[in-house]
Amino acid sequence: MAQEKTNKIRKALRWQFPTPVTQKDVSSFCRGFSILIQSGIPVLKSLKTLAVRTSQPKLRKALGEVARFVENGGTVSRAMENYPRYFNPLIVSMIRVGESSGTLDEALHRIADLMEKSVALRQKLKSAFAYPLVSLLVALGVIIFLLMRVIPVFIPLFKNSERNIQIPVPTQMIIFVSEILQMHWPLVLVALCLLGVLFWILKNTERGKYLYDRFELKIPVFGMLYTKVVVARFTRTMSVLLHSGVPLLEALQLSKAVTGSLNMSITIQNAYDNLVKGGTFEEVLRDSDIIPPLAVDIISVGEQAGTLEEVLERIAMTYEEEIDVTIRGITSIIEPILVLVVGSVVLFIALSVFLPYFALIKIL
């Protein structure tokens, strides 16, 4: 009876708060699918098993449809094309090549590895910047509290002093900001929201996307990290696709969507166009300011030697290791800088409050 009530509550919660299908869900499916096929279980039976065992409701429903499609004589890749939100073109292409070459289990294994590395990288970035971001928000809240609740207590003392104290400029600045926040905080909030909406609109234009991505690549300290992440994603994806037997031109087209950088996507498209015209992969990368020259040299050697996928894998591994080192370095720098900046602002506010009293002491 108690178990039945628990199940009803769980179903109700799932209905009220539907959870989206994540990369982790898809990678777990691919990993399980690969293991079942390697164990000698037929593809259709593996799909039906996973359709029942998958805990994610939306993915479970999609896998049930995929299994029915395969049962009616279709292929796994063709069935997955009907669910682009869960199975992107990269996954579909790798599975199609795996089906045609009889290496579906290996293709699924590589997909799972690629997605797991992508999830791990994203998690590292989130974890690295979570503490500084929370600290910054807390500090901002403290500063706003001081300006709206503490400073107003002292304003009448400064303005109504019988000795006509000359209020110092820093104190005047703090009083001005405090009064603006007190009297017009709804307007300030609306203005900030409008600025946020305007920024979002401009950022989502074609030109805005390009400039914002360019800014992310060139911003001091963080730009270096972002560049390494983009290069690592590109080289890792290309390596996996080429290892799976996907042709170079198709691999380039598929990798554009996973780099996360518009500038990198433009570079990849230029490389694709150059290859179509009979050029080399290395020629366009050489003109790009995103991929470091040393990496381009290594890619050039791999292209000439016919070992491009192995070379790209080594580059990806190198950059993934460098990302870990860079993240640790940035977080170790951010924390003291954040403390210094916030401490300076709080010190400025405190001095602005006490400066009039120093002036009063001099008069007395």
C-alpha positions as CSV (number, residue, x, y, z in Angstrom):
1,M,0.0,0.0,0.0
2,A,2.8,2.4,1.0
3,Q,4.8,1.5,-2.1
4,E,1.7,2.1,-4.3
5,K,1.3,5.6,-2.8
6,T,5.0,6.3,-3.4
7,N,4.7,5.3,-7.0
8,K,1.7,7.5,-7.5
9,I,3.6,10.5,-6.0
10,R,6.5,9.9,-8.3
11,K,4.3,9.7,-11.4
12,A,2.5,12.9,-10.3
13,L,5.9,14.7,-9.8
14,R,7.1,13.5,-13.2
15,W,3.9,14.8,-14.8
16,Q,4.2,18.2,-13.1
17,F,8.0,18.6,-13.6
18,P,8.9,16.8,-16.9
19,T,12.7,16.3,-17.1
20,P,14.4,17.0,-20.4
21,V,16.6,14.3,-22.1
22,T,20.2,15.2,-21.3
23,Q,23.5,14.2,-23.0
24,K,24.1,12.0,-20.0
25,D,20.9,10.1,-20.7
26,V,21.8,9.6,-24.4
27,S,25.4,8.5,-23.6
28,S,24.1,6.0,-21.0
29,F,21.8,4.5,-23.7
30,C,24.6,4.3,-26.2
31,R,26.9,2.7,-23.7
32,G,24.3,0.1,-22.7
33,F,23.4,-0.5,-26.4
34,S,27.0,-1.1,-27.2
35,I,27.5,-3.6,-24.3
36,L,24.4,-5.6,-25.2
37,I,25.4,-5.9,-28.8
38,Q,29.0,-6.9,-27.8
39,S,27.4,-9.5,-25.6
40,G,25.8,-11.2,-28.6
41,I,22.3,-9.9,-28.1
42,P,20.5,-9.0,-31.4
43,V,20.0,-5.3,-32.2
44,L,16.2,-5.4,-31.9
45,K,16.1,-7.3,-28.6
46,S,18.8,-4.8,-27.3
47,L,16.6,-1.9,-28.3
48,K,13.5,-3.4,-26.7
49,T,15.4,-4.1,-23.5
50,L,16.7,-0.6,-23.2
51,A,13.3,0.9,-24.1
52,V,12.0,-0.8,-21.0
53,R,14.9,-0.2,-18.7
54,T,15.6,3.4,-19.5
55,S,14.5,5.6,-16.6
56,Q,14.0,8.8,-18.6
57,P,10.3,8.8,-19.7
58,K,10.8,10.8,-23.0
59,L,13.8,8.8,-24.1
60,R,12.0,5.5,-23.1
61,K,9.1,6.5,-25.4
62,A,11.4,7.4,-28.2
63,L,13.4,4.1,-27.9
64,G,10.1,2.2,-28.0
65,E,9.3,3.9,-31.4
66,V,12.8,3.2,-32.7
67,A,12.4,-0.5,-31.7
68,R,9.1,-0.7,-33.6
69,F,10.6,1.0,-36.6
70,V,13.5,-1.5,-36.7
71,E,11.1,-4.4,-36.1
72,N,9.2,-3.3,-39.3
73,G,12.4,-3.6,-41.3
74,G,14.0,-0.1,-40.9
75,T,17.5,0.7,-39.7
76,V,18.4,2.2,-36.3
77,S,20.0,5.3,-37.9
78,R,16.9,6.0,-40.0
79,A,14.6,5.6,-37.0
80,M,16.7,7.9,-34.9
81,E,16.5,10.6,-37.5
82,N,12.8,11.0,-36.4
83,Y,14.1,12.2,-33.0
84,P,16.7,15.0,-33.7
85,R,16.2,16.5,-30.3
86,Y,17.7,13.3,-28.7
87,F,19.9,12.0,-31.5
88,N,21.8,14.7,-33.3
89,P,23.1,14.3,-36.9
90,L,26.5,13.4,-35.5
91,I,25.1,10.4,-33.6
92,V,22.9,9.4,-36.6
93,S,25.8,9.5,-39.0
94,M,28.2,7.5,-36.8
95,I,25.5,4.8,-36.3
96,R,24.7,4.7,-40.0
97,V,28.4,4.1,-40.8
98,G,28.5,1.5,-38.0
99,E,25.5,-0.3,-39.4
100,S,26.9,-0.4,-42.9
101,S,30.3,-1.6,-41.8
102,G,29.1,-4.1,-39.3
103,T,30.8,-2.2,-36.4
104,L,27.7,-0.8,-34.7
105,D,28.9,-1.7,-31.2
106,E,32.2,0.2,-31.8
107,A,30.4,3.2,-33.1
108,L,28.1,3.3,-30.1
109,H,31.1,2.9,-27.8
110,R,32.8,5.9,-29.4
111,I,29.6,8.0,-29.2
112,A,29.3,7.2,-25.5
113,D,33.0,8.1,-24.9
114,L,32.6,11.4,-26.9
115,M,29.4,12.4,-25.0
116,E,30.8,11.5,-21.6
117,K,33.9,13.5,-22.2
118,S,31.7,16.5,-23.4
119,V,29.6,16.2,-20.2
120,A,32.7,15.9,-18.0
121,L,34.2,19.0,-19.6
122,R,31.0,21.0,-19.2
123,Q,30.8,19.9,-15.5
124,K,34.4,21.0,-14.9
125,L,33.7,24.4,-16.3
126,K,30.5,24.8,-14.2
127,S,32.3,23.6,-11.0
128,A,35.2,25.9,-11.6
129,F,33.2,29.1,-11.9
130,A,30.3,28.2,-9.5
131,Y,32.1,29.4,-6.3
132,P,33.4,32.7,-7.8
133,L,29.9,33.5,-9.2
134,V,28.1,32.7,-6.0
135,S,30.7,34.8,-4.1
136,L,30.2,37.7,-6.5
137,L,26.4,37.6,-6.1
138,V,26.7,37.5,-2.3
139,A,29.1,40.4,-2.3
140,L,26.7,42.4,-4.6
141,G,23.9,41.7,-2.3
142,V,25.9,43.0,0.7
143,I,26.8,46.2,-1.2
144,I,23.2,46.8,-2.2
145,F,22.1,46.2,1.4
146,L,24.7,48.8,2.7
147,L,23.6,51.4,0.1
148,M,19.8,50.9,0.7
149,R,19.7,50.2,4.5
150,V,22.9,51.4,6.2
151,I,23.9,54.6,4.3
152,P,20.4,56.1,4.6
153,V,20.8,56.2,8.4
154,F,23.8,58.5,8.1
155,I,22.4,60.8,5.3
156,P,20.3,63.0,7.7
157,L,23.4,63.4,10.0
158,F,25.5,64.7,7.1
159,K,22.9,67.0,5.5
160,N,21.4,68.5,8.7
161,S,24.7,69.2,10.6
162,E,24.6,72.5,12.4
163,R,28.4,73.0,11.7
164,N,27.9,73.0,7.9
165,I,30.4,70.3,7.3
166,Q,31.8,70.1,3.8
167,I,30.8,66.7,2.6
168,P,33.7,65.0,0.8
169,V,33.3,64.0,-2.8
170,P,33.3,60.2,-2.1
171,T,30.6,60.6,0.5
172,Q,28.5,62.7,-2.0
173,M,28.9,59.9,-4.6
174,I,27.7,57.3,-2.1
175,I,24.8,59.4,-1.0
176,F,23.8,60.0,-4.6
177,V,23.8,56.3,-5.4
178,S,22.0,55.4,-2.2
179,E,19.2,58.0,-2.9
180,I,18.8,56.8,-6.4
181,L,18.4,53.2,-5.3
182,Q,16.0,54.2,-2.5
183,M,13.7,56.5,-4.4
184,H,13.9,54.9,-7.9
185,W,14.7,51.3,-7.4
186,P,11.8,50.1,-9.5
187,L,13.1,52.2,-12.4
188,V,16.6,50.9,-11.9
189,L,15.3,47.3,-11.9
190,V,13.3,48.0,-15.1
191,A,16.3,49.7,-16.8
192,L,18.5,46.7,-15.9
193,C,15.9,44.3,-17.3
194,L,15.6,46.3,-20.5
195,L,19.4,46.4,-20.9
196,G,19.4,42.6,-20.4
197,V,16.7,42.1,-23.0
198,L,18.5,44.4,-25.4
199,F,21.8,42.6,-24.9
200,W,20.0,39.2,-25.5
201,I,18.4,40.5,-28.7
202,L,21.7,42.0,-30.1
203,K,23.6,38.8,-29.1
204,N,21.2,36.6,-31.0
205,T,21.6,38.5,-34.3
206,E,24.1,37.1,-36.8
207,R,26.5,39.9,-36.3
208,G,26.0,39.9,-32.6
209,K,26.7,36.2,-32.3
210,Y,29.9,36.7,-34.3
211,L,31.2,39.6,-32.2
212,Y,30.2,38.1,-28.9
213,D,32.0,34.8,-29.8
214,R,35.0,36.9,-30.9
215,F,35.0,38.7,-27.5
216,E,34.9,35.3,-25.7
217,L,37.9,34.1,-27.7
218,K,39.9,37.3,-27.1
219,I,39.0,38.3,-23.5
220,P,42.1,38.1,-21.2
221,V,42.6,34.9,-19.3
222,F,39.1,33.4,-20.0
223,G,39.7,33.7,-23.8
224,M,42.6,31.3,-23.5
225,L,40.5,28.8,-21.7
226,Y,37.5,29.2,-24.2
227,T,39.9,28.7,-27.1
228,K,41.3,25.5,-25.6
229,V,37.8,24.2,-25.0
230,V,36.7,24.9,-28.6
231,V,39.9,23.3,-30.1
232,A,39.5,20.2,-27.8
233,R,35.8,19.8,-28.8
234,F,36.7,20.1,-32.5
235,T,39.7,17.7,-32.5
236,R,37.9,15.2,-30.3
237,T,34.8,15.1,-32.4
238,M,36.8,14.9,-35.7
239,S,38.9,12.1,-34.3
240,V,35.9,10.0,-33.3
241,L,34.1,10.6,-36.6
242,L,37.1,9.7,-38.7
243,H,37.8,6.6,-36.5
244,S,34.2,5.5,-37.1
245,G,34.7,5.7,-40.8
246,V,32.8,8.9,-41.5
247,P,34.4,10.6,-44.6
248,L,36.4,13.8,-43.9
249,L,34.0,16.2,-45.7
250,E,31.0,14.8,-43.8
251,A,32.9,14.8,-40.5
252,L,33.7,18.5,-41.0
253,Q,30.1,19.4,-41.6
254,L,29.0,17.4,-38.5
255,S,31.7,18.9,-36.2
256,K,30.5,22.4,-36.9
257,A,27.5,22.0,-34.6
258,V,29.4,20.8,-31.6
259,T,32.3,23.3,-31.3
260,G,30.1,25.9,-29.5
261,S,31.9,28.7,-31.4
262,L,30.6,30.6,-34.4
263,N,34.1,31.7,-35.4
264,M,35.3,28.0,-35.3
265,S,32.3,26.9,-37.3
266,I,33.2,29.5,-40.0
267,T,36.8,28.2,-40.0
268,I,35.5,24.6,-40.4
269,Q,33.2,25.7,-43.3
270,N,36.1,27.4,-45.0
271,A,38.2,24.2,-44.6
272,Y,35.3,22.2,-46.1
273,D,35.0,24.6,-49.1
274,N,38.8,24.4,-49.6
275,L,38.8,20.6,-49.6
276,V,36.0,20.6,-52.1
277,K,38.1,22.8,-54.4
278,G,41.0,20.4,-54.1
279,G,42.9,22.1,-51.4
280,T,44.2,20.7,-48.1
281,F,42.7,20.7,-44.6
282,E,45.8,22.4,-43.2
283,E,45.7,25.5,-45.6
284,V,42.6,27.0,-44.0
285,L,43.5,26.1,-40.4
286,R,46.8,27.9,-41.0
287,D,45.0,31.2,-41.6
288,S,42.8,30.8,-38.5
289,D,43.7,32.6,-35.3
290,I,41.8,30.1,-33.2
291,I,43.8,26.9,-33.7
292,P,47.4,27.4,-32.4
293,P,50.2,27.1,-35.1
294,L,51.7,24.1,-33.4
295,A,48.4,22.2,-33.6
296,V,48.1,23.1,-37.2
297,D,51.7,21.8,-37.9
298,I,50.8,18.5,-36.2
299,I,47.5,18.2,-38.2
300,S,49.5,18.9,-41.4
301,V,51.9,16.1,-40.7
302,G,49.0,13.7,-39.9
303,E,47.2,14.7,-43.1
304,Q,50.2,14.0,-45.2
305,A,51.0,10.7,-43.4
306,G,47.4,9.5,-43.5
307,T,47.1,9.3,-39.8
308,L,44.8,12.4,-39.3
309,E,42.4,10.7,-36.8
310,E,45.3,9.6,-34.5
311,V,46.9,13.0,-34.6
312,L,43.6,14.7,-33.8
313,E,43.0,12.4,-30.9
314,R,46.5,13.3,-29.5
315,I,45.8,17.0,-29.9
316,A,42.4,16.6,-28.1
317,M,44.0,14.7,-25.2
318,T,46.7,17.4,-24.9
319,Y,44.2,20.2,-24.8
320,E,41.9,18.4,-22.4
321,E,44.8,18.1,-20.0
322,E,45.7,21.8,-20.5
323,I,42.1,22.7,-19.8
324,D,42.3,21.1,-16.4
325,V,45.6,23.0,-15.6
326,T,44.1,26.3,-16.9
327,I,40.9,25.9,-14.9
328,R,43.0,25.4,-11.7
329,G,45.1,28.4,-12.5
330,I,42.2,30.7,-13.2
331,T,40.3,29.7,-10.1
332,S,43.4,30.3,-8.0
333,I,43.7,33.8,-9.5
334,I,40.0,34.7,-9.4
335,E,39.4,34.1,-5.7
336,P,42.0,36.6,-4.4
337,I,41.1,39.2,-7.1
338,L,37.4,38.9,-6.2
339,V,38.3,39.3,-2.5
340,L,40.4,42.4,-3.4
341,V,37.7,44.0,-5.5
342,V,34.9,43.4,-3.2
343,G,37.0,44.5,-0.2
344,S,38.0,47.7,-2.0
345,V,34.3,48.6,-2.7
346,V,33.3,47.9,0.9
347,L,36.3,49.9,2.2
348,F,35.3,52.8,-0.1
349,I,31.8,52.8,1.3
350,A,33.1,52.6,4.9
351,L,35.5,55.5,4.4
352,S,32.8,57.6,2.7
353,V,30.7,57.2,5.8
354,F,33.5,58.2,8.2
355,L,35.2,61.0,6.2
356,P,32.6,63.6,7.3
357,Y,33.3,62.7,10.9
358,F,37.0,63.2,10.4
359,A,36.1,66.7,9.0
360,L,34.0,67.3,12.1
361,I,36.8,66.4,14.4
362,K,39.1,68.9,12.7
363,I,36.5,71.7,13.2
364,L,36.2,70.8,16.9
